[in-house]
C-alpha cells in the first residue's frame, strides 16, 4: 500500500518546485543542442585534395588573395563524403599559415558527381570527383594493350554523370591505334593521339581551358606523364609497365586538382589514381540513352521496357536502321549504344553477391 491509497477522492494534490527531482549531470557539462550556427562568415573554397582526414582547399579562387589552406571537417559532416572538386564552406583560421587548421562546415550543391563501384554487383558507390564537366580517358596503343571494354565503362560513367568524355591514345609510336579507335566510331567523342616525341599538349590544353577535367586511365598508360606536360609544376610520379604481367604500377596514390595555365585561359586538371577495373553497380542504364540525343528521339516510339539491344523485338531504332533512316553515322551510333547497353545486360545476368 502506498501513500496514494490513503487519499480521499476529494483530496487534491498540490506540488511546488521543491517536489521536482532533477537528475544530476554526472559530466557537469551543458546539454547538447541540435541548433547549429549559420556560419554567415564562411568562405567558399575549392577542395584540391584529401589526405588522411585533412583537406587542402583554395581560398579566394582567381581573386587577389588566392591561397591554399589546410582544413578539417566539422563533426556534423562526418557522414558526408568530401571529395576533390567540392565547393566547401570554410570557417576558422583561413590564413594558411603553418600550423593553422580551418574547418569545413558545409558543401555547396554539386553540379556533377563522377562515381564508380568496386564491381558491377556492388551498389555502394565511390565518389571520384565532384563538379567536373569533362572526363579525359587516357589509354595506350600498346604496353599495356588497350582494353575496349574498360573504356566503354569510363564512357558509361561519364554519360551517367552528365560529363563530356574525351579520349587520348598514348604511345602511338609503338602501335597503330586505328583498329582500336574503330570501336568508338559513331560516338560524339573527341580523340587525341600522342607519341613519345609528339605529345599534343597544345590541342589538349585548348580542350581543357575553361573546364574542370578529370583524367582517368589504366595504370601505366602515361597519364601522369601527360599531366606533368600540361602542369609542369605538378611533379606527378611516373612509373613503368611490368614486362611479365603487362600491368602498370600505381604511381598516383590520391586524386588531386591542379591548375592548368594556358595561353588562352586557365582550367583544372584533376589527376586520379590508375585503376584496372571500373564497376558500374551504381549506374542507371536509362541515363545512357540520354547521351545519344538523336537516337533518344526515335526511342520514344519503342514499346515499354524495350532493351534496345540487337535482338529487341519491335525496337524503333532497329526498325529505323533496317529502313535506312539512320544513315552511316546513325548506324554506327546505334552500334555504340547497343555495345554500352550490353554492359548492363551482362551485369543483370550475373548472380547477386551473397
C-alpha positions as CSV (number, residue, x, y, z in Angstrom):
1,X,0.0,0.0,0.0
2,X,1.3,3.4,-0.9
3,X,0.5,6.9,0.4
4,X,-1.8,7.5,-2.6
5,X,-4.2,4.8,-1.2
6,X,-4.7,7.0,2.0
7,X,-6.1,9.9,-0.1
8,X,-9.8,10.5,-0.3
9,X,-11.5,11.2,-3.6
10,X,-12.0,14.8,-2.7
11,X,-8.4,15.4,-1.7
12,X,-6.3,17.5,-4.1
13,X,-2.6,17.0,-4.8
14,X,-0.6,20.1,-4.5
15,X,3.0,20.4,-5.8
16,X,5.6,23.1,-5.9
17,X,9.1,23.3,-7.5
18,X,10.6,21.7,-4.4
19,X,8.9,18.4,-5.2
20,X,10.7,18.1,-8.6
21,X,13.6,15.7,-8.6
22,X,16.3,16.7,-11.1
23,X,18.8,14.0,-12.2
24,X,22.3,15.4,-11.7
25,X,24.6,15.7,-14.7
26,X,27.5,13.4,-14.0
27,X,29.7,15.1,-16.6
28,X,28.8,18.6,-15.4
29,X,28.6,19.9,-19.0
30,X,26.0,21.8,-20.9
31,X,23.3,19.8,-22.7
32,X,23.9,19.4,-26.4
33,X,21.7,21.3,-28.8
34,X,20.7,20.4,-32.4
35,X,20.9,24.0,-33.4
36,X,23.9,24.8,-35.5
37,X,25.5,28.2,-36.1
38,X,24.7,29.7,-39.5
39,X,28.4,30.5,-40.3
40,X,27.4,33.6,-42.3
41,X,31.1,34.5,-42.5
42,X,32.1,31.2,-44.2
43,X,34.3,31.5,-47.3
44,X,33.7,29.3,-50.4
45,X,36.8,27.3,-51.3
46,X,37.7,24.6,-53.8
47,X,38.8,21.3,-52.4
48,X,42.1,20.5,-54.1
49,X,43.0,17.2,-52.4
50,X,42.3,14.9,-49.5
51,X,44.9,13.2,-47.3
52,X,44.1,11.2,-44.2
53,X,41.3,13.4,-43.0
54,X,42.9,16.7,-43.9
55,X,41.6,18.8,-46.8
56,X,43.7,21.2,-48.9
57,X,41.3,23.9,-50.1
58,X,41.8,27.0,-52.3
59,X,40.5,30.3,-50.8
60,X,39.5,33.2,-52.9
61,X,39.9,31.3,-56.2
62,X,41.0,33.6,-59.0
63,X,41.0,36.5,-56.6
64,X,43.8,38.8,-55.5
65,X,44.3,36.9,-52.3
66,X,44.1,33.3,-53.6
67,X,45.9,30.9,-51.3
68,X,45.6,27.3,-50.1
69,X,44.6,26.3,-46.6
70,X,44.6,23.1,-44.7
71,X,41.2,22.2,-43.2
72,X,39.4,19.5,-41.3
73,X,35.7,18.7,-41.4
74,X,33.1,19.7,-38.8
75,X,31.6,17.0,-36.7
76,X,28.2,17.3,-38.3
77,X,29.7,16.4,-41.7
78,X,31.3,13.2,-40.5
79,X,29.0,11.0,-42.6
80,X,29.2,13.2,-45.8
81,X,31.9,12.4,-48.3
82,X,34.0,15.4,-49.1
83,X,36.0,14.9,-52.3
84,X,38.3,16.7,-54.7
85,X,36.4,19.3,-56.7
86,X,33.8,20.1,-54.0
87,X,33.0,23.7,-53.2
88,X,33.3,23.9,-49.4
89,X,32.2,26.4,-46.9
90,X,35.2,27.1,-44.7
91,X,35.4,28.9,-41.3
92,X,38.1,29.4,-38.7
93,X,41.8,30.3,-39.3
94,X,41.9,30.8,-43.1
95,X,45.3,32.4,-43.1
96,X,47.1,29.3,-44.5
97,X,50.0,29.9,-42.1
98,X,52.0,26.9,-41.0
99,X,50.3,25.0,-38.1
100,X,46.9,26.5,-38.7
101,X,43.8,24.5,-39.4
102,X,40.5,25.8,-40.8
103,X,37.2,23.9,-40.6
104,X,34.8,22.8,-43.4
105,X,31.2,23.4,-42.2
106,X,29.2,22.7,-45.4
107,X,29.3,21.7,-49.0
108,X,27.7,23.7,-51.8
109,X,25.3,21.9,-54.2
110,X,27.2,19.8,-56.7
111,X,26.8,20.1,-60.4
112,X,28.1,16.6,-61.2
113,X,29.4,13.5,-59.4
114,X,31.6,11.0,-61.1
115,X,31.3,7.7,-59.3
116,X,32.3,4.1,-59.6
117,X,31.7,0.9,-57.6
118,X,34.0,-1.9,-56.7
119,X,32.3,-4.2,-59.2
120,X,29.0,-4.5,-61.1
121,X,27.2,-6.2,-58.3
122,X,28.2,-3.6,-55.6
123,X,25.6,-0.9,-55.1
124,X,27.9,1.1,-52.9
125,X,29.3,4.0,-54.9
126,X,32.7,5.6,-54.6
127,X,32.8,9.2,-55.5
128,X,35.8,10.0,-57.6
129,X,35.4,13.8,-58.1
130,X,32.7,16.4,-57.8
131,X,31.8,19.3,-60.2
132,X,33.8,18.1,-63.1
133,X,32.4,18.8,-66.6
134,X,34.8,16.8,-68.7
135,X,36.5,13.4,-68.4
136,X,39.7,12.7,-70.4
137,X,40.2,8.9,-70.8
138,X,43.8,8.1,-71.3
139,X,44.6,4.7,-73.0
140,X,47.8,3.4,-74.5
141,X,48.0,2.0,-78.0
142,X,50.4,-0.7,-76.6
143,X,52.3,-1.5,-73.4
144,X,49.8,-2.1,-71.8
145,X,47.4,-3.2,-74.5
146,X,44.2,-1.1,-74.8
147,X,41.1,-2.5,-73.3
148,X,37.9,-1.5,-75.2
149,X,35.6,-2.7,-72.5
150,X,37.3,-0.6,-69.8
151,X,37.0,2.5,-72.0
152,X,33.3,1.6,-72.6
153,X,32.9,1.6,-68.8
154,X,34.5,5.0,-68.5
155,X,32.2,6.4,-71.1
156,X,29.1,4.9,-69.4
157,X,30.1,6.5,-66.1
158,X,30.7,9.9,-67.9
159,X,27.3,9.8,-69.6
160,X,25.6,8.8,-66.4
161,X,27.2,11.8,-64.6
162,X,26.4,14.2,-67.4
163,X,30.2,14.7,-68.1
164,X,31.6,15.2,-71.6
165,X,34.1,12.4,-72.4
166,X,37.3,13.0,-74.3
167,X,39.8,10.3,-75.4
168,X,43.6,10.4,-75.8
169,X,45.6,7.4,-77.1
170,X,49.3,7.5,-76.0
171,X,52.3,5.5,-77.2
172,X,51.1,5.6,-80.8
173,X,54.8,5.3,-81.8
174,X,54.5,1.7,-80.6
175,X,51.3,0.6,-82.3
176,X,48.7,1.8,-84.8
177,X,45.5,2.7,-82.8
178,X,43.2,2.7,-85.9
179,X,41.6,-0.7,-85.2
180,X,41.1,0.2,-81.5
181,X,39.5,3.6,-82.4
182,X,37.1,2.0,-84.8
183,X,35.4,0.5,-81.8
184,X,34.2,4.0,-80.9
185,X,33.1,5.3,-84.3
186,X,29.7,6.9,-84.1
187,X,30.2,8.3,-80.6
188,X,30.4,12.1,-80.1
189,X,33.9,11.6,-78.8
190,X,36.9,13.9,-79.5
191,X,40.1,11.9,-79.9
192,X,43.7,12.9,-79.4
193,X,46.7,10.7,-80.3
194,X,50.1,11.0,-78.6
195,X,53.5,9.6,-79.3
196,X,56.7,9.8,-77.2
197,X,58.1,12.8,-79.1
198,X,54.8,14.2,-80.3
199,X,52.6,14.9,-77.3
200,X,49.5,17.1,-78.3
201,X,49.9,19.4,-75.3
202,X,48.5,22.5,-77.1
203,X,45.5,20.7,-78.5
204,X,44.6,19.1,-75.2
205,X,45.3,22.3,-73.4
206,X,42.9,24.1,-75.6
207,X,40.2,21.5,-74.9
208,X,40.5,21.8,-71.2
209,X,40.7,25.6,-70.9
210,X,37.7,26.9,-69.1
211,X,36.8,23.4,-67.9
212,X,37.3,21.1,-64.9
213,X,38.6,17.9,-66.5
214,X,39.2,14.6,-64.6
215,X,41.9,12.4,-66.1
216,X,41.3,8.6,-65.8
217,X,43.1,5.6,-67.1
218,X,44.6,2.2,-66.5
219,X,47.9,2.2,-64.7
220,X,51.0,2.6,-66.9
221,X,49.3,4.3,-69.9
222,X,51.2,7.6,-69.4
223,X,48.5,9.6,-67.6
224,X,50.9,11.1,-65.1
225,X,53.4,11.9,-67.9
226,X,50.6,13.8,-69.7
227,X,49.6,15.7,-66.6
228,X,53.2,16.8,-66.0
229,X,53.4,18.1,-69.5
230,X,50.3,20.2,-69.0
231,X,51.1,21.2,-65.5
232,X,54.9,21.2,-65.2
233,X,54.9,22.2,-61.5
234,X,52.7,19.1,-60.7
235,X,55.7,16.7,-60.4
236,X,53.4,13.7,-60.5
237,X,55.3,10.4,-60.1
238,X,55.6,8.3,-63.3
239,X,56.1,4.6,-63.5
240,X,56.6,1.7,-65.9
241,X,54.8,-1.4,-67.1
242,X,55.8,-4.8,-65.7
243,X,57.3,-6.9,-68.5
244,X,55.9,-10.1,-67.1
245,X,52.3,-9.1,-66.2
246,X,51.9,-6.3,-68.7
247,X,50.4,-4.2,-65.9
248,X,51.4,-0.7,-64.9
249,X,52.4,0.3,-61.4
250,X,50.2,2.7,-59.5
251,X,52.1,6.0,-59.2
252,X,49.3,8.5,-58.4
253,X,48.0,7.5,-54.9
254,X,45.3,10.1,-54.5
255,X,43.0,12.4,-56.5
256,X,44.3,16.0,-56.7
257,X,43.2,19.2,-58.6
258,X,45.9,21.0,-60.5
259,X,45.7,24.4,-62.1
260,X,46.3,24.4,-65.9
261,X,47.5,27.8,-67.1
262,X,47.2,28.0,-70.9
263,X,47.8,30.8,-73.4
264,X,44.1,31.5,-73.7
265,X,43.0,30.9,-70.2
266,X,43.0,28.6,-67.2
267,X,41.4,25.3,-66.4
268,X,41.6,22.5,-63.9
269,X,43.3,19.1,-64.3
270,X,42.1,16.5,-61.8
271,X,44.5,13.6,-61.7
272,X,43.2,10.3,-60.3
273,X,45.0,7.0,-59.4
274,X,45.2,4.4,-62.1
275,X,42.6,1.7,-62.0
276,X,42.4,-1.8,-63.6
277,X,38.6,-2.2,-63.1
278,X,35.6,0.2,-63.1
279,X,32.4,-1.1,-61.6
280,X,29.1,0.3,-62.8
281,X,26.8,-1.0,-60.0
282,X,25.5,2.5,-59.3
283,X,24.6,3.5,-62.8
284,X,21.1,3.8,-64.1
285,X,21.0,2.4,-67.7
286,X,18.3,4.9,-68.6
287,X,20.9,7.6,-68.4
288,X,23.0,6.1,-71.2
289,X,20.4,6.7,-73.9
290,X,20.3,10.4,-72.9
291,X,23.9,10.7,-74.3
292,X,22.6,9.8,-77.7
293,X,20.1,12.6,-78.2
294,X,19.3,11.8,-81.9
295,X,18.6,8.1,-81.1
296,X,16.7,9.0,-77.9
297,X,14.0,10.9,-80.0
298,X,13.5,7.7,-82.1
299,X,13.4,5.5,-79.0
300,X,10.3,7.3,-77.8
301,X,8.4,5.1,-80.2
302,X,9.8,1.9,-78.7
303,X,7.5,-0.4,-76.7
304,X,7.6,-0.1,-72.9
305,X,10.5,-1.9,-71.4
306,X,12.5,-2.1,-74.7
307,X,16.1,-3.1,-74.1
308,X,17.3,-1.5,-77.4
309,X,19.6,-4.4,-77.9
310,X,20.2,-6.1,-81.3
311,X,17.6,-8.8,-80.5
312,X,15.0,-6.5,-79.0
313,X,11.5,-7.0,-80.7
314,X,9.8,-4.0,-82.2
315,X,12.6,-1.7,-81.3
316,X,12.0,1.6,-83.2
317,X,15.7,2.3,-83.6
318,X,16.4,-1.2,-85.1
319,X,13.4,-0.6,-87.5
320,X,14.9,2.8,-88.4
321,X,18.2,1.1,-89.2
322,X,16.6,-1.6,-91.3
323,X,14.7,1.0,-93.2
324,X,17.8,3.0,-93.9
325,X,16.6,6.1,-92.0
326,X,19.7,6.3,-89.7
327,X,22.4,6.7,-92.3
328,X,26.0,5.5,-91.8
329,X,26.7,7.7,-88.8
330,X,23.4,6.9,-87.1
331,X,24.1,3.2,-87.7
332,X,27.5,3.5,-86.1
333,X,26.0,5.4,-83.1
334,X,23.3,2.7,-82.7
335,X,26.0,0.1,-82.6
336,X,27.9,2.0,-80.0
337,X,24.8,2.5,-77.9
338,X,24.0,-1.2,-78.0
339,X,27.5,-2.1,-77.1
340,X,27.3,0.1,-74.0
341,X,23.9,-1.3,-73.1
342,X,25.2,-4.8,-73.3
343,X,27.4,-4.0,-70.4
344,X,24.3,-3.7,-68.3
345,X,22.7,-6.8,-69.8
346,X,25.7,-8.7,-68.7
347,X,25.5,-7.2,-65.3
348,X,21.9,-8.1,-64.9
349,X,22.5,-11.7,-65.8
350,X,25.2,-12.2,-63.2
351,X,24.1,-13.7,-59.9
352,X,24.0,-11.3,-57.0
353,X,26.8,-11.4,-54.5
354,X,26.0,-13.5,-51.4
